Amino acid sequence: MPIGAKPPINCCPPTSTKILDFKLPSSKLPLRIRPAAHLVDDAYIAKYSKAVELMKALPEDDPRSFMQQAKYRNKNHQPPTLVDLHYNGNENCTSDQDQQSSNLSIMYRQMVSNGKTAKLFLGSSYRAGDEPDPGIGSIENIPHNTVHVWTGDNTQPNFEDMGDFYSAARDPIFFSHHSNIDRMWTIWKTLGGKRTEFTDPDWLDATFLFYDENANLVRVKVRDCIDHKKMRYAYQEVDIPWLKSKPTPRTLIKKVAKGFHHHGQKLKHLKHKI
């Protein structure tokens, strides 16, 4: 736990002697569509809010519950403030138009330019015995990590809640944020080139343990999650502005005074791309 973590907590999950293997739902079930967050109606928000309320009402030792209600959030980063996908802890005093343009360019860079292969997009392989942090993927670095820090409270010692691993899931936005990252993964696979998942069995058979809606401990493999439609859901198709926001290189021209010589050579105007 980081210094200053609060309140003192036992991070070990409840003891369970039985683990169930995850089974994909029947292909005959209807395909549920997950709506875009900015297009949901009041009825959808009310249903979501009720679900969060019910989870928070569960006792602390129930594996389905929030440990406690989220308390910490950056007070300066509330609507209508636009998120800064390149946030580094310092406030970026720029216009909404410039912020939006920057965000779109960042998304293009991380999803398209910097994510041309599975290793670049998802990160380097990490096996038992390896040194930590072998190489982060483009999407995990930015915008995944930056949104965590931007949302967390900068007056707290560890940017609680969203800004630290131990406390992030106390904020309900944690789950919406990660659902959107999953959506980015599905979009990435449609962009062509070498954008396909790893075929290494160490990755495909890596397992994670979760509690289901009945408080059963369930083991899920990565291979179970690759095709989201097999889990009987899909994302609402909406316009994706960042796909049309390829950054344009700027041209800098450095003018050097005429007559200045360096090692006997006259320097002319220098022109280069950045």
Protein Blocks (a to p, Z undefined) as FASTA:
>chain_A
ZZhiacdddfbdcddfbdcddddddfkbccdddddfklccfklmmmmmmmmmmmmmpcfk
lmkbcfbdcfbdcfklccfbdcdfkbghiacdddfklmmmmmmmmmmmmmmmmmmbfklm
nopcddehiaehkbpcfklmpmmlmmmmmmmcfkbfnlpaklpmklmmmpmklmmmmmmm
mmmmmmmmmngpjldcdfbfklmmpccddddfkopacdddfklmmpmmlnopacdddddf
klmmcccdddddddddehiaeehiacddddddZZ
